[in-house]
Amino acid sequence: MLDVVALGELLIDFAPISTDAAGYPALQAQPGGAPGNFLAALQKYGCRTALLGKVGADSFGRLLVRTAAEKGIETRGVVADPAVFTTLAFVTLDATGNREFSFARKPGADTCLTPEEVDKALIDEARVFHFGTLSLTGEPARAATQQAVAYAKEKGKLISFDPNLRKPLWESEADAKQQIEWGLRQADVVKISDEEIDFLWGLAPEAGAQKLLAEYGVQLVYATLGPKGCFTANAGASAAVESPAGIRVVDTTGAGDIFGGSAMSQLLPCLKAGRSPAELTAGELRAITRFACCAASLSTQTHGGINSVPDEAAVRGIL
């Protein structure tokens, strides 16, 4: 049985590694995409995963599928389409390593996944179904995502969701808010950033987490706070966890996804023991979140997403 199946984008991140005298960056291609990063963390920490998505039938698409397979991610649900190019993201970094994205995606292959191309057998095999919002930015991927989520819920799968807001990919902020709200109402477990909570409701992270628990049917919330750590809560308990000190940040690309996958890897033993996310104690929430904060922090010491997941021994070493 699979632990987690995720639906969404597999793409190339071009990260700047140096700049010439005129200010033009030299870019290094890195495998990425939020669901791919999420699953890479799960695989690194001993879980079995699969990806549903679409790449182009081009050199980058083949590289991405090969890399995902080498990480142990089941890729038979990834479609290669000769009619579209693999999605590309160009990353710019500020002095602290924080990133912004520009996308070559009009369309990109990830947006072209159709409902008929979703391999439902992989959902049948999984305990958890995970998705984000990049597959909700337009059709036909939006319909494919909505139908896959409905199927997963019908089959009794735990639903995990990460808004992963990228404003330039939406037709309007109103459209982004509508689709994120839809995703939140489907989810049992949500990883959401402080910036996304502010975007949606203008609330502080703790208040946003409590809103999700009280009004959206969510069982467990991780409200991430960037370098400050994470506030996590379910209906009966909460915990505030700081990120480890002394991390030299190079590139934050994928850190949030790696947090989510790392947290899920630590939550899965509870699920397998028959416990729901709503039943976890404050101590259990703290332990899960500390592991995820450490993994995400260590991932920022190098470029990229999928390839930046730290070894478990390194994470345990700073816990």
C-alpha positions in Angstrom: 0.0 0.0 0.0 1.1 3.6 -0.7 1.3 6.0 2.1 0.7 9.2 0.1 -0.3 10.0 -3.4 0.0 13.7 -4.5 -1.5 15.4 -7.6 0.1 18.5 -9.2 3.1 20.0 -10.8 6.5 18.6 -11.5 8.6 21.4 -13.0 12.1 22.8 -13.4 13.2 25.6 -11.1 16.0 27.7 -12.5 17.9 29.2 -9.6 20.6 31.9 -9.8 24.0 30.7 -8.7 26.0 33.8 -9.7 25.6 37.1 -11.5 27.8 38.7 -14.2 29.0 42.3 -14.3 25.9 43.4 -16.1 23.6 41.9 -13.6 22.5 38.9 -15.6 22.2 35.7 -13.5 23.7 32.3 -14.3 20.9 29.8 -13.7 21.1 26.2 -12.6 18.2 23.9 -13.4 16.8 22.0 -10.4 13.9 19.5 -10.2 11.0 20.9 -8.3 7.3 21.5 -8.1 5.5 21.6 -4.7 4.0 18.1 -4.8 7.3 16.7 -6.0 9.2 18.3 -3.1 6.5 17.1 -0.7 6.8 13.5 -1.8 10.6 13.6 -1.9 10.6 14.5 1.8 8.3 11.6 2.5 10.4 9.2 0.5 13.6 10.4 2.3 12.0 9.5 5.6 10.8 6.0 4.8 7.4 6.4 3.2 5.9 5.1 0.0 4.6 7.6 -2.5 3.2 8.3 -5.9 2.7 11.3 -8.1 -0.2 12.2 -10.5 0.6 14.9 -13.0 1.8 15.9 -16.5 5.1 16.9 -18.0 6.1 17.6 -21.6 7.5 14.8 -23.8 10.7 16.7 -23.8 14.2 16.5 -22.3 13.2 18.3 -19.1 10.1 16.1 -18.7 12.2 13.0 -19.0 14.7 14.3 -16.5 12.0 15.1 -14.0 10.4 11.7 -14.3 13.7 10.0 -14.0 14.7 12.0 -10.9 11.4 11.4 -9.2 11.7 7.6 -9.9 15.3 7.7 -8.5 14.0 9.2 -5.3 11.6 6.3 -5.0 8.4 8.1 -6.1 6.0 6.0 -8.2 5.7 7.8 -11.5 3.3 5.7 -13.5 0.7 8.4 -12.9 2.8 11.1 -14.6 1.7 11.6 -18.2 4.2 12.8 -20.9 2.4 15.1 -23.4 4.1 15.9 -26.8 1.8 18.8 -27.4 3.0 21.0 -24.5 6.3 22.0 -22.8 7.3 21.0 -19.3 6.6 23.9 -17.0 9.6 26.1 -16.0 10.0 28.4 -13.0 12.6 31.1 -12.8 13.7 31.9 -9.3 15.1 35.2 -8.0 16.6 35.4 -4.5 17.0 38.3 -2.2 19.9 38.8 0.2 18.4 36.5 2.8 17.7 33.6 0.4 13.9 34.3 0.1 12.6 33.5 -3.4 10.2 34.8 -5.9 9.0 33.0 -9.0 8.4 33.8 -12.6 6.7 31.0 -14.6 6.9 29.9 -18.2 3.5 28.3 -18.1 1.1 29.6 -20.9 0.3 26.8 -20.9 2.7 24.5 -19.0 2.2 20.8 -19.1 1.0 20.7 -15.5 -2.0 22.8 -16.4 -3.1 20.4 -19.1 -3.8 17.3 -17.0 -7.3 16.1 -17.8 -9.7 14.2 -15.5 -9.4 11.1 -17.8 -5.6 11.1 -17.3 -5.8 10.8 -13.5 -4.8 7.2 -12.5 -7.4 6.5 -9.8 -5.9 3.2 -9.0 -3.0 5.0 -7.3 -5.5 6.9 -5.2 -7.1 3.5 -4.3 -3.7 2.3 -3.1 -2.9 5.3 -0.9 -3.7 6.2 2.7 -3.4 10.0 2.1 -4.2 12.2 -0.9 -2.3 15.5 -1.1 -2.9 18.5 -3.4 -2.1 22.2 -3.7 -3.5 25.1 -5.7 -1.3 25.4 -8.7 -3.4 22.6 -10.3 -6.5 24.8 -9.6 -5.3 27.9 -11.5 -7.0 26.9 -14.7 -8.6 24.1 -16.8 -8.4 21.3 -17.5 -6.2 20.7 -14.5 -8.7 22.3 -12.1 -11.4 19.8 -13.1 -8.9 16.9 -12.8 -8.0 18.1 -9.3 -11.6 18.5 -8.2 -12.6 15.1 -9.5 -9.6 13.4 -7.9 -10.3 15.1 -4.5 -13.9 14.0 -4.7 -12.9 10.5 -5.5 -10.3 10.4 -2.7 -12.9 11.6 -0.2 -15.4 9.1 -1.5 -12.8 6.3 -0.8 -12.2 7.5 2.7 -8.7 8.9 2.2 -7.2 11.5 4.5 -7.0 14.8 2.5 -3.9 17.0 2.8 -3.8 20.5 1.3 -1.2 23.2 0.9 -2.4 26.6 -0.6 1.1 27.3 -1.9 0.0 30.7 -3.2 1.7 32.1 -6.3 -0.2 35.3 -7.1 1.2 35.7 -10.7 -0.4 32.4 -11.8 -4.0 33.6 -11.0 -6.3 35.6 -13.2 -7.2 37.7 -10.1 -6.8 37.6 -6.3 -10.5 36.9 -6.0 -10.1 33.8 -8.1 -7.2 32.7 -6.0 -9.2 33.2 -2.8 -12.1 31.3 -4.1 -10.1 28.2 -5.1 -8.0 28.2 -1.9 -11.2 28.4 0.1 -12.5 25.4 -1.8 -9.3 23.5 -1.1 -9.4 24.3 2.6 -13.0 23.0 2.9 -11.9 19.6 1.4 -8.9 19.1 3.7 -8.3 17.2 6.9 -4.7 18.4 7.3 -3.6 21.9 6.1 -0.1 23.4 5.9 -0.6 27.1 5.4 1.8 30.0 5.7 1.4 33.2 7.8 1.4 35.2 4.5 -1.4 33.0 3.1 -3.5 33.5 6.3 -3.0 37.2 6.0 -3.9 37.1 2.3 -7.2 35.2 3.0 -8.5 36.8 6.2 -6.1 39.5 7.5 -5.6 37.4 10.6 -2.6 36.5 12.8 -1.4 32.9 12.3 -2.8 31.5 15.5 -6.3 33.1 14.8 -6.2 31.8 11.2 -5.4 28.2 12.5 -8.3 28.4 14.9 -10.6 29.7 12.1 -9.7 26.7 10.0 -10.4 24.3 12.8 -13.7 25.9 13.8 -15.2 26.8 10.4 -13.7 24.6 7.7 -13.8 21.1 9.1 -10.0 20.9 9.2 -8.6 18.4 11.8 -4.9 19.6 12.0 -3.3 22.9 10.9 0.4 23.8 10.5 0.6 27.6 10.3 4.2 28.1 9.2 6.0 31.3 10.2 9.0 31.3 7.9 12.3 31.4 9.8 10.4 31.8 13.1 9.0 28.3 13.0 5.4 27.1 13.1 2.2 27.2 15.2 0.3 23.9 15.0 -3.1 23.0 16.4 -6.0 20.6 16.4 -9.3 20.9 18.3 -7.8 19.8 21.6 -4.2 20.9 21.6 -1.7 23.4 20.2 2.1 24.0 20.1 4.4 26.8 19.0 7.8 25.5 17.7 10.8 27.6 16.8 13.1 26.9 13.9 16.6 25.9 14.8 19.1 28.7 15.2 22.4 29.1 13.3 21.2 28.0 9.8 22.9 29.7 6.9 20.2 30.2 4.4 21.1 29.9 0.7 17.7 29.3 -1.0 14.3 28.8 0.6 12.8 27.2 -2.5 10.8 24.1 -1.5 11.2 24.6 2.2 7.5 24.9 2.8 6.9 21.7 0.8 9.6 19.9 2.6 8.1 21.0 5.9 4.8 19.5 4.8 6.2 16.2 3.6 8.4 15.9 6.7 5.4 16.6 9.0 3.3 14.0 7.1 6.1 11.4 7.5 5.9 11.8 11.2 2.1 11.9 11.3 1.7 8.6 9.3 2.6 6.3 12.2 -0.3 7.8 14.2 -2.6 7.3 11.3 -1.5 3.7 10.8 -2.2 3.1 14.5 -5.8 4.1 13.9 -5.6 7.6 15.4 -7.0 10.7 13.7 -5.1 14.0 13.5 -7.7 15.6 15.8 -6.6 13.2 18.6 -3.0 14.1 18.8 -1.7 15.6 22.1 0.3 18.8 22.4 3.4 16.7 22.9 2.8 14.8 19.7 2.1 17.9 17.8 5.3 19.5 19.1 7.4 16.5 18.2 6.0 16.3 14.6 6.4 20.0 14.1 10.0 20.1 15.5 11.1 17.4 13.1 9.5 19.3 10.1 11.0 22.6 11.2 14.4 21.1 11.4 14.1 19.4 8.0 12.8 22.5 6.3 15.5 24.7 7.8 18.3 22.3 6.8 16.9 22.2 3.2 17.5 26.0 2.8 21.3 25.4 3.0 21.4 24.4 -0.7 19.6 25.2 -3.9 16.4 23.6 -5.2 13.6 21.6 -3.8 13.6 17.8 -4.5 17.3 17.5 -4.2 17.6 19.6 -1.0 15.8 17.2 1.4 18.2 16.6 4.3 19.1 13.1 5.5 17.1 11.9 8.6 20.3 11.6 10.6 21.1 15.3 10.0 17.6 16.2 11.2 17.8 14.0 14.3 21.2 15.5 15.0 19.7 19.0 15.7 16.4 18.0 17.3 
